[in-house]
Amino acid sequence: MRTAQQAIQLQHERYTTGSDSGQGLTRTVPREYTHRAAVAEVFLTDWKPGRSDGFLVHAQWPRGHSFFAPRAGFQDPMLVAESFRQAGALIAHAELGVPLGHSFMMRGLSYTATPEGLAADLVPTEVELEVTCPEQSWRGGKFTGMRYEATLLRDGRSIGFAEAAFSCLSPEVYRRLRGDRPTSAPPAEGRRLDPASVGRAHQGDVVLLEPEGAVPRWRLYVDTLHPILFDHPVDHVPGMVLMEAARQAAQAVHPMPVLAVAMESTFSRYAELDAPCWIEAETTPSVTDGPALVHVRAVQNDSTVFTAQVTTWHL
């Protein structure tokens, strides 16, 4: 009987050699390569070597999704971030030899996209990511992390750019670093913000509690049972949850609907599940009719765990 690693390797060989009888048909890449438990949450469909020692990664964004839903005729820009995150994990496992079961500690993830490039269509949005890995770290012949970047293409035209960096930890190192941390926590008490005020359609997707005063500062609402934000058990608040909090905070401080067309984020330390995490926002007004900037910070135990600069565009 094949092990899970052997089964994934066989599927990888079929992708790269073209021996799969489904050659030419759209399919998702192995979910294990993207650190997703649900196949439905895998947005990558293929990858192959690209120019300049890089990789060409294909992604498909659905017309409808329970969380990453189109809004006012535009695809959710967080699809850019999630697709790019998945691409980094895919390349590390499939091309750089990182065994399954290793953990990735995100240090930063940034993206920018044009509103035109995010326009929803009558069919799913097909996107290509031209990925390069200009900085790689190795120790004793083992991969320990990288910085990677990508140009996003739609119908052959550039629609955006993304950049990220992460460290790779073996299960043994991760256990020494994290110890026995909980993978669940009771939801914080309090009322969540009105979904419309943060650009969401459903209360269950809101990650910010109502503020206690007039200052734009909200407690992060952590729901470890959320099927998308917590696709599988983890012992910390996922980076995508913090980025979603930044996106919702950026909308909360605007009186009209906005699109988060760009975000530059930095992860300073793990955000724990069992301690209050506060999201703070400060807006830099635009001197023109162009995008406005929202500076977001996540604070836990009096320390900054995450920062983001969100560029907003009025819908």
C-alpha positions in Angstrom: 0.0 0.0 0.0 1.3 3.4 -0.9 2.0 6.0 1.8 0.4 9.4 1.4 3.8 10.9 0.4 4.2 8.2 -2.3 0.7 8.8 -3.6 1.3 12.6 -3.9 4.7 12.0 -5.6 3.0 9.7 -8.2 0.4 12.4 -8.9 3.2 15.0 -9.1 5.0 12.8 -11.7 1.8 12.6 -13.8 1.5 16.3 -13.8 5.1 17.0 -14.8 5.5 14.2 -17.3 2.1 14.4 -19.0 1.4 10.7 -18.4 -2.0 11.4 -16.8 -4.8 10.4 -19.1 -6.5 13.7 -18.1 -3.8 15.8 -19.8 -5.3 19.1 -20.9 -8.3 18.9 -18.5 -8.7 21.4 -15.7 -8.1 19.9 -12.3 -6.8 21.2 -9.0 -3.3 20.5 -7.8 -3.0 18.0 -4.8 -4.5 19.7 -1.8 -1.6 18.5 0.4 0.7 20.8 -1.6 -1.3 23.9 -0.7 -1.9 23.1 3.0 -5.6 22.8 2.5 -7.8 20.0 3.9 -10.8 20.7 1.6 -10.3 20.2 -2.1 -12.9 22.9 -2.7 -10.5 25.4 -1.2 -7.7 24.7 -3.6 -7.6 27.4 -6.3 -4.5 26.2 -8.1 -5.0 24.0 -11.2 -1.6 23.4 -12.6 2.1 24.4 -12.6 5.1 24.0 -14.8 8.6 25.4 -15.2 8.6 29.0 -16.4 11.1 31.6 -17.6 14.1 32.7 -15.6 14.2 29.6 -13.5 10.7 30.3 -12.2 7.4 28.6 -12.4 4.1 29.3 -14.2 1.2 28.5 -11.8 -2.4 28.5 -13.0 -5.3 29.4 -10.8 -9.0 29.6 -11.2 -11.2 31.8 -9.1 -14.9 30.7 -8.9 -17.9 32.8 -9.8 -19.4 32.0 -6.5 -17.8 31.0 -3.2 -19.1 30.7 0.4 -16.4 33.1 1.6 -14.4 34.6 -1.2 -17.5 35.9 -2.9 -17.7 38.5 -5.7 -18.8 41.9 -4.6 -20.3 44.7 -6.7 -19.0 42.9 -9.8 -15.5 42.3 -8.6 -13.7 39.2 -7.4 -12.6 39.2 -3.8 -9.0 40.6 -3.8 -8.1 38.2 -1.0 -8.2 35.5 -3.7 -5.0 37.0 -4.9 -3.4 36.6 -1.5 -4.7 33.0 -1.0 -3.7 31.9 -4.5 -0.2 33.3 -4.0 0.1 31.7 -0.6 -0.9 28.4 -2.1 1.6 28.8 -4.9 4.5 29.2 -2.4 3.6 26.0 -0.6 3.1 24.2 -3.9 6.5 25.1 -5.2 8.2 24.3 -1.9 6.7 20.8 -1.8 6.6 19.9 -5.4 9.8 21.5 -6.7 12.1 22.1 -3.8 11.7 18.8 -2.0 10.0 19.9 1.2 8.3 16.9 2.8 4.7 17.0 3.6 4.1 17.7 7.3 6.5 20.6 7.5 5.2 23.9 8.7 5.6 27.3 7.0 5.9 30.4 9.1 4.8 33.4 7.0 7.0 36.5 7.6 5.2 38.7 5.1 2.7 38.7 2.2 1.8 41.6 0.0 -0.2 42.0 -3.2 -1.5 44.6 -5.5 -4.2 44.2 -8.2 -6.0 46.4 -10.6 -9.7 46.8 -10.3 -10.1 45.9 -13.9 -8.1 42.7 -13.3 -10.5 41.7 -10.5 -13.7 42.3 -12.6 -15.9 39.2 -12.3 -17.1 37.6 -15.6 -19.8 35.1 -16.6 -17.2 32.3 -16.3 -14.6 31.6 -13.5 -11.6 33.8 -13.6 -8.5 32.1 -15.0 -5.3 33.6 -13.7 -1.6 32.8 -14.3 1.1 33.5 -11.7 4.6 33.9 -13.1 6.5 33.0 -10.0 10.2 33.5 -9.3 12.1 32.6 -6.1 15.0 35.2 -5.9 16.0 34.3 -2.3 16.1 30.7 -1.0 17.6 29.5 2.3 19.2 26.1 2.8 20.9 24.5 5.8 22.6 21.2 5.6 21.1 20.5 2.2 17.6 21.1 3.5 15.3 23.9 2.4 14.5 26.4 5.3 12.6 29.2 3.6 12.4 31.6 0.8 11.2 34.9 -0.6 9.2 34.6 -3.7 7.3 36.9 -6.0 4.9 36.8 -8.9 3.3 38.8 -11.7 -0.4 38.0 -12.1 -1.7 37.6 -15.7 -5.2 37.5 -17.0 -5.8 36.9 -20.7 -2.1 37.6 -21.1 -2.2 41.0 -19.5 -0.6 41.9 -16.2 -3.2 42.6 -13.5 -1.1 42.7 -10.4 1.9 41.6 -8.4 2.6 39.7 -5.2 5.5 39.1 -2.9 5.9 36.9 0.2 8.5 35.3 2.5 8.3 32.3 4.8 10.4 30.0 6.9 10.1 26.3 6.7 10.1 24.2 9.9 10.3 20.5 10.4 7.8 18.8 12.7 10.5 18.4 15.3 11.6 22.0 15.2 8.0 23.2 15.2 7.2 21.2 18.3 10.2 22.6 20.1 9.2 26.1 19.1 5.5 25.9 19.9 5.2 23.2 22.5 1.7 21.9 23.3 -0.5 24.8 22.2 -4.3 24.5 22.0 -5.9 24.2 18.5 -9.3 25.6 19.6 -10.6 28.3 21.8 -14.0 29.5 23.0 -15.3 32.4 20.9 -14.8 35.8 22.5 -17.9 37.3 24.2 -19.5 40.3 22.5 -21.4 41.3 19.4 -19.7 41.1 16.0 -19.9 44.1 13.7 -22.8 44.3 11.2 -21.7 42.3 8.1 -22.5 45.2 5.7 -20.2 47.5 7.6 -17.2 45.3 6.9 -18.1 44.2 3.4 -19.4 40.8 4.3 -22.7 39.2 3.5 -23.0 36.8 6.4 -22.5 37.4 10.2 -20.5 34.2 10.5 -17.8 35.6 8.3 -17.2 38.7 10.4 -14.0 38.6 12.4 -14.3 41.9 14.3 -16.3 42.6 17.5 -18.1 45.9 18.1 -15.7 48.5 19.6 -16.0 49.5 23.1 -15.5 53.2 22.3 -15.2 55.6 19.4 -11.6 54.7 18.6 -11.3 52.3 15.6 -10.1 49.4 17.7 -11.8 46.0 17.6 -11.2 42.6 19.3 -10.5 39.9 16.8 -13.3 37.3 16.8 -11.6 33.9 16.4 -13.9 31.1 15.3 -11.9 27.9 15.0 -14.9 26.1 13.6 -15.1 28.4 10.5 -14.8 26.0 7.5 -12.7 28.4 5.4 -10.7 30.5 7.8 -9.8 27.4 9.8 -9.8 24.8 7.1 -7.9 22.4 9.4 -6.8 22.5 13.1 -3.9 24.9 13.8 -2.4 26.1 17.1 -2.4 29.9 16.1 -4.4 32.4 14.2 -3.7 31.8 10.5 -2.1 34.6 8.6 -5.1 34.8 6.2 -7.4 35.5 9.2 -5.2 38.4 10.2 -5.3 39.7 6.6 -9.0 39.3 6.5 -9.2 41.3 9.7 -7.2 44.0 8.1 -9.4 44.0 5.1 -12.5 44.3 7.3 -11.0 47.0 9.4 -10.2 49.0 6.2 -13.8 48.8 5.2 -15.1 49.6 8.7 -13.4 53.0 8.7 -14.8 53.9 5.3 -18.4 55.3 5.0 -18.8 53.8 1.5 -17.9 50.4 0.0 -14.3 49.9 -0.9 -12.2 47.3 -2.5 -8.8 46.3 -0.9 -6.8 46.5 -4.2 -3.5 46.2 -2.3 -2.2 45.1 1.0 1.3 45.0 2.4 1.5 42.8 5.5 4.1 41.7 8.0 3.8 38.9 10.5 6.0 39.6 13.6 5.1 36.7 15.8 2.4 34.1 16.2 -1.1 35.3 17.2 -2.3 32.9 19.9 -5.8 31.5 20.0 -6.2 31.8 23.8 -5.4 35.4 24.3 -7.3 38.6 23.2 -6.0 40.1 20.0 -6.9 43.7 19.2 -7.1 45.2 15.7 -6.4 48.9 15.4 -6.8 51.0 12.2 -5.7 54.5 11.2 -6.6 56.1 7.9 -4.4 58.3 5.7 -6.8 60.4 3.6 -6.1 60.6 -0.1 -5.2 64.1 -1.3 -6.7 63.2 -4.7 -9.6 61.0 -5.8 -7.2 58.1 -5.8 -7.0 55.2 -3.3 -6.8 55.8 0.4 -4.4 54.0 2.8 -5.5 52.3 6.0 -2.7 51.3 8.5 -3.7 48.3 10.5 -2.0 46.7 13.5 -2.8 43.6 15.5 -1.8 43.7 19.2 -1.7 40.8 21.6 -0.3 40.8 25.1 1.0 44.4 24.5 3.1 43.3 21.5 2.5 43.9 17.8 2.0 40.6 16.1 0.9 41.8 12.6 0.8 45.0 10.6 -0.8 45.8 7.3 -1.1 48.8 5.0 -4.3 48.4 3.0 -4.9 50.4 -0.2 -8.6 50.9 -0.8 -10.5 51.8 -4.0 -14.1 53.1 -3.9 -16.6 50.8 -5.5 
